Amino acid sequence: MAGFPAAYFCIKAFSETDQTEDLKRMDVPTLVIQGDDDQIVPFASAGALQAKLIPNAKLKVYKGGPHGLCTTMKDQVNEDLLAFIKA
């Protein structure tokens, strides 16, 4: 939950900030998680692109997964995070 001003400024910052060069410089194991049915942040311009830009990133796509998949699919997300950390 967030107030309207906080939500607005968050969306404004993310939509107007080019993070391309930062993503290219990441040098730690990275798991990119996103649902392919995210109605807030389109998969093609978020998770798929991030996984291409981050060296050696692993992409985990949740079929039918919505924007809030850490809540709606928490058991699967937790299982995948644990597996990634243990690998």
Stockholm file with secondary structure:
# STOCKHOLM 1.0

chainA/1-87         MAGFPAAYFCIKAFSETDQTEDLKRMDVPTLVIQGDDDQIVPFASAGALQAKLIPNAKLKVYKGGPHGLCTTMKDQVNEDLLAFIKA
#=GR chainA/1-87 SS CCCHHHHHHHHHHHHHCCCHHHHHTCCSCCEEEEETTCSSSCGGGTHHHHHHHSTTCEEEEETTCCTTHHHHTHHHHHHHHHHHHHC
#=GC SS_cons        CCCHHHHHHHHHHHHHCCCHHHHHTCCSCCEEEEETTCSSSCGGGTHHHHHHHSTTCEEEEETTCCTTHHHHTHHHHHHHHHHHHHC
//
